[in-house]
Amino acid sequence: MANIYGRQIYLKTHKIIGKFDLDKEYKSNQHYQVMYSQAAQQILRSVAESFKSFKQLSKKYKLRKHDT
């Protein structure tokens, strides 16, 4: 769910969502509330890190493509 939400935000605004934004968004979600808090936080942290990595790799790819 967090991955889909993060992707939708990125496609609409071209901004990467952070772990605190994801946590704020999912605190009221019943599926998120059922999970153990450490597991839920780790999942959101992992999703945020993946999007951050994607953004960095995308920049590098565009720069390399532009140089050739």
C-alpha positions as MATLAB code, in Angstrom:
seq = 'MANIYGRQIYLKTHKIIGKFDLDKEYKSNQHYQVMYSQAAQQILRSVAESFKSFKQLSKKYKLRKHDT';
ca = [
       0.000    0.000    0.000;
       2.712    2.480    0.928;
       4.579    1.722   -2.271;
       1.500    2.454   -4.379;
       0.760    5.640   -2.435;
       4.369    6.809   -2.812;
       4.316    6.094   -6.532;
       1.069    8.042   -6.980;
       2.538   11.043   -5.153;
       5.681   10.860   -7.283;
       3.757   10.631  -10.565;
       1.477   13.545   -9.660;
       3.992   15.913   -8.060;
       7.453   14.520   -8.957;
       8.296   14.654   -5.248;
       9.565   11.772   -3.162;
       7.575   11.085   -0.023;
       9.530   10.656    3.207;
       9.131    8.183    6.035;
       7.492   10.749    8.310;
       4.949   11.642    5.624;
       4.172    7.961    5.095;
       3.816    7.413    8.838;
       1.462   10.383    9.116;
      -0.620    9.109    6.202;
      -0.906    5.528    7.491;
      -1.449    6.100   11.232;
      -5.213    5.999   10.766;
      -5.142    3.011    8.372;
      -6.641   -0.071   10.022;
      -4.220   -2.460    8.272;
      -1.268   -0.421    9.505;
      -2.666   -0.344   13.047;
      -3.010   -4.153   13.191;
       0.713   -4.692   12.504;
       3.351   -4.612   15.195;
       4.634   -1.042   15.396;
       8.285   -1.924   14.723;
       7.381   -3.968   11.651;
       5.096   -1.250   10.299;
       7.726    1.461   10.824;
      10.395   -0.675    9.158;
       8.198   -1.224    6.119;
       7.537    2.500    5.735;
      11.235    3.266    6.243;
      12.132    0.736    3.562;
       9.628    2.212    1.103;
      10.950    5.734    1.732;
      14.552    4.572    1.231;
      13.592    2.830   -2.010;
      12.045    5.997   -3.413;
      15.053    8.047   -2.351;
      17.349    5.576   -4.096;
      15.152    5.639   -7.196;
      15.390    9.427   -7.352;
      19.187    9.374   -7.049;
      19.576    6.666   -9.699;
      17.166    8.457  -12.009;
      19.250   11.644  -11.777;
      22.435    9.735  -12.544;
      20.810    8.023  -15.510;
      19.550   11.310  -16.955;
      22.961   12.928  -16.543;
      24.713   10.006  -18.223;
      22.167    9.884  -21.037;
      22.538   13.615  -21.571;
      26.354   13.400  -21.740;
      26.374   10.868  -24.587;
];
